[in-house]
Amino acid sequence: MVSEDVLRTHLQELRRGTVVVASLVALRRPDYGYALLQRLTDHGFPVDANTLYPLLRRLEDQGLLTSEWNTAESRPRKFYRTSDEGESMLNRLLDDLAAVQTSITGLIQGVDR
Amino acid sequence: MNTLTDRYLAATLRSVPTQRRDEIATELRASIEDMIDDRTGGGADPTAAEREVLTELGNPDVLAARYADRGLQLIGPTYYLVWLRLLKLLLSFIPALVGTIVAIVNVAEGKGFGAIGPGIVVALHVGVHIAFWLTLTFAIIERSQTTVDLPGWTVDQLPDAPVHRGIPLADTVASVIMLVLTIAYLPFQHYQSWVHGTDGENIPILDPALWSFWLPALIVVLAASVVVEIVKYRIAHWTWALFTTRALLSLAFAVPLMWLALSDRLLNPALAERLSWLADADNRNVLGATIAVGAAVVAVWDLIDTALKTRRQTA
């Protein structure tokens, strides 16, 4: 029987990098913090608010996201979108994710059970 | 206005860099309100929803650290090993060195055995200071944005694999301490024997006449034994040459001791004046014989023990 704690740690490790990939994909369509959080959750990427909000700012600092304040609505919201730089970075990350999946598949098939 | 949200924002922004504080505040407030609205839209009580949202966001200090991209540790993995190595290195000799110097200075000022206390106290103080200042320095380096260029690890730094020692360090240390204490006792008993004459003056246990030759000779033999112990540790196992040297030194100590004890020349004749039991010649002979037999038993036992070890380790 696998311990729940150990399982949770490994799942966390496995998921850690995918939040960045998912955010860069999702922000090809501009969005603000909480709306992005909900979209990611709806698509099977549950992420904590206290992780996502600082992450968005960090990606912006790295030039992977651009932002724009929208003051037209009832409360001012900061809309993020994936920059050109972010897009090329995302393509590299997606290639690598695909490569990992291919490698895993190859390994599974190559190992007799 | 001092709602839970205001308090949460204030607590979070306290440790976020100033130049981005306002922007983060506006965005975070909007996000919190979005989250609350989402819950009250589902029919939840606004106050309960606020509590729930802030609880979900968690400890504001953790959130602020994530915004500032700052580690939540005093010394992180980049510097931890360097810190630990320096700490061990500095603590391994500086407190003992300073403590010893202080003790020696106190002895020079004539404080006698009272000098050990201040020495130990100073050594402890120095140890605490080293640990505190070194840790503070590394905590500051950890928090500064500048990266310190640390030399990378190479295979050349690998220490030698520990060789199997036939001579444990603890044994050597214990032997050297015993020998040094014995050497120290010989002059010590001359000045401080806790036996006092009628005028309150100190009466040495051993005959002061022995200082003309025998006691200095015994001290030389003991000092040579210390050297042999250290050489033995460096060689790391017994050899027949070591055994012979050790046996000769053992005899050079035991034989004069036995001879002096049996010929009633070991103890100070002045002791008999204070301890009436010693005034009787028969009693003195019994005591001398006891000392001689004790010295013989110790010497023989030592010879057998080291011979067995030597045979085992040279086999």
Boltz contact constraints between the chains, C-beta under 6 A:
constraints:
  - contact:
      token1: [A, 33]
      token2: [B, 31]
      max_distance: 6.0
  - contact:
      token1: [A, 34]
      token2: [B, 31]
      max_distance: 6.0
  - contact:
      token1: [A, 34]
      token2: [B, 34]
      max_distance: 6.0
  - contact:
      token1: [A, 34]
      token2: [B, 35]
      max_distance: 6.0
  - contact:
      token1: [A, 49]
      token2: [B, 57]
      max_distance: 6.0
  - contact:
      token1: [A, 50]
      token2: [B, 57]
      max_distance: 6.0
  - contact:
      token1: [A, 50]
      token2: [B, 58]
      max_distance: 6.0
  - contact:
      token1: [A, 50]
      token2: [B, 63]
      max_distance: 6.0
  - contact:
      token1: [A, 54]
      token2: [B, 66]
      max_distance: 6.0
  - contact:
      token1: [A, 54]
      token2: [B, 67]
      max_distance: 6.0
  - contact:
      token1: [A, 75]
      token2: [B, 30]
      max_distance: 6.0
  - contact:
      token1: [A, 76]
      token2: [B, 26]
      max_distance: 6.0
  - contact:
      token1: [A, 77]
      token2: [B, 30]
      max_distance: 6.0
  - contact:
      token1: [A, 78]
      token2: [B, 27]
      max_distance: 6.0
